[in-house]
Amino acid sequence: MNQNKVLEKYKAERTKCIVYTRVMGYHRPVESFNTGKKGEHRERKFFLEKASQTNAA
């Protein structure tokens, strides 16, 4: 089943998901960001702290 068919099938059960991120010491919803800030948020790299510490020289 392709993605559009799946989305249409479960449309009545779907709800809006608000994503928050930490900015300058407090949490803000990403949907309230301006265009430039939204672009920056999409480009962020995510990492696991423990994994990055084991690779440190």
Helices and strands as residue ranges (DSSP letters): H 3-9, G 11-13, E 20-23, E 26-29, G 30-32, H 35-43, H 49-54
